[in-house]
Amino acid sequence: MQSDPWREKLTEEEYRVTRLSGTERPFTGKLLHENRDGTFSCKCCGAEIFSSLTKFDAGCGWPSFYAQTEDNNVGYRFDDSHGMRRTEIFCKQCDAHLGHVFDDGPAPTGQRYCVNSVSLSFKIANDKA
């Protein structure tokens, strides 16, 4: 049997969310209240996904953004799980589940990208690490 490299790289919770399309509990994610300038990237492959300039407090319990980066690294697919009709968002580079997008966000896009903290890494602007 072949080993799964994602299981070796990710924590159990990161794997459950990003590789099995799980959801972290609302109001528990470590990036929910992250307000410093920086970049949010895919936890699995490092692709830049969101800028802190587009982050806002939607009050929904998960980090929310009104736009993805100009790199267009977010893909979309229909999700009818849990008896709901939603649009799943995923990393185009590695297919990691990120969360969902809704049409109730602020201007200028009207979008609310509702993202699981465990699917993202955060790098502070001008941080050399």
N, C-alpha and C positions, 0 to 999 in steps of 0.2 A: 504494500500500500504506500502510495506517495504522500509525503508530508505536505501540509498546507503552509506556505511561507507567510501568509497573513496571520495565522495562529501563532507563529513564532515572533512576529513583529509587534502585534497588537495585544493589549490587555483583553481579558474576557469580555468586558463591557464594550470596548472599542470594536472588537470583532462582531459581537452580537448586533450592534447598531450599523456599522459600515458594511459588513459582508452579508448579514442576514436580514437587513432592512428593519432593524428594531428601532425603538424609541426610548430615549432616556426619560426618567421621570421629570415632569415640569418643575421649574425653580430649583433644580439640583445641579445644573451644569456650571463648571468653574468659569466659563467664558460669558455667562449671562450678564454679569455686571462689569465686564472688561471694557473700560472706557478710554484707555490710552490710545494714542495714534499708532497705527501699525497695520499689519496684514494678517488676514485669516487664510490659512492654507489647508488643503486636504491632509488629514492625519495619515492617510495611507501612502500617498505618492508625493506629497509636497507641492502639488499644483496650487498656484494662487487662485483663491476663490472669491474672497470679499475684501474690501478695504474698510478700515474703521470709519472712514468718512461717510459710509452708507449705512452704518449701524444705528438702530434706534430702539427705544423701549416700547415694545408693542404690548407689554403687560400679559403676554401669553405664556410665559414661563420658559421660553427658549430664546437664545440670541436671534435677533431679527435684523434683516438688512433689506433695503429697498432696491438694490441693484447688485449684480455680480460684477466682477472686474471686467475690464475691457477685453481681457483675454478670452472671454466667452468659454470658460471651462466648466460651465454647468449644463447638464443635459436634462431633458424633461421626459416623463412618461406617465401615462394614466395609472392611477392607483385606486382600486375599488375595495381595498381591504377594510376590515372592521366596519362594514356597512356604510362607508362614506365614499363620496366621489371627490378625489383629490388629484393634484398633480405632484408626483414625486420629483425631487431634484437629486441628481447624482453627479459625481465627478466624471467628466468626459474622458479623462485620462486613464482612470483605473476602475471605473464603475462603482465606486464607493457610494453607498446611500448617505445622503446629507440631511434630508428632511423633506419638507414640502413647500410649495409656493402658493400663495393666495392673492386674490385681487382686492385686498382691503388695506393696502399699505399707503404710505404718504406720497405726496408729489416728490419728484417729478414723474416717477414710474407707476405709482399706484400698486406696486407689488410688495408683498411681504414674504421674503424668503425666511422661513421658520426652520432653524437649523439646530441639530443636536450638537452640543458642545464637544462631546467625545469624538465627533467626526472631523474636528478642526484642530489645528495648531495655531498659536498666535505668536507673531514676531513683532516686537516693538520697533517702530520706525527708527531708523539710524542705529539700530542695535547690530553690532558686528558679529554676534554669535549666530 
